[in-house]
Amino acid sequence: MPVNLRRALNDYADHHEDDVHAAACIAFLDEAEHPFDREHLTGHFTGSAWLVSADGEKVLLTHHRKLNRWLQLGGHADGDSDLAAVALREAHEESGLTGLRVEPNIFDVDRHWIPERKSEPGHWHHDVRYVVWATLNEAFVVSDESLELAWVSIHQLADAADTDESLRRMARKWLARA
């Protein structure tokens, strides 16, 4: 069992006592036989990147090809229980950016439903999110997983009523760090 993730989730939950997503992720970690494998059809862990510009003012978002929504970069753990490494890998793969660095502590946690698609049944993503920093080079490359990528002002995202609730939550968390 991944002791480091359990410790990190417990630490996160201690500092965010009202976070129902953290409690759900901890329970899932305790109950699931293979929580990091996408073949675990009821749900699995994913790692996401709150990929911020070098100046900390913008975040890189993807217009997700499968979900047709603007979201943070991230993806399946594919058996890897080091979700910070997953977030870093996904940020690089989906943006083409090099020289990225990841903060070791959990930034945000979310549990969300992924609807049925083709032969894949609907399932839960237990998403653990980390801050990933871009270097001075912010020229991204759009991968096959995205329709588009865009650097978005974190200040504008925090107040945008027409965006994903979890993106607004992360933007507000980011701004509160200052």
Secondary structure, 3 states (H helix, E strand, C coil): CCHHHHHHHHHHHHHCCCCHHHHHHHHHHHHCCCCCCCCCCCEEEEEEEEEECCCCCEEEEEEECCCCCEEEEEEECCCCCCHHHHHHHHHHHHHCCCCCEEEEEEEEEEEEEECCECCECCEEEEEEEEEEECCCCCCCCCCCCEEEEEEEEHHHHHHCCCCCHHHHHHHHHHHHHC
